[in-house]
């Protein structure tokens, strides 16, 4: 198992504590299982709530950079409806966690 995959399991636990009921999607080289020792981890976090899309970087975990796209559920659904062509990146992501079905119900193009 790569260092990124080891870090991923820990960061997903931290994110689920921070955003109860969230869904976490992994994209990029880690999703494709093509990570190199210097690869970062790219995550989409879909959580219950309202508000604007946020971009953030976590402090490095074991030297691995973590990039987050934070999507309140209403913003995620709006993005999918209004910019359906951007849904490709979500449809290609790997589900890392989906507590309470938040991620799963949104994964089906907002059929919630």
Buried (B, 14 or more C-beta within 10 A) or exposed (E): EBBBEEBBEEBBEEBBEEBEBBBBBBBBBBBEEEBEEEBBBBBBBBBBBEEEEEEEEBEEBEEBBBBBBBBBBEBBBBBBEEEEEEBEBBEEBBEBBBBEEBBBBBBEEBEE
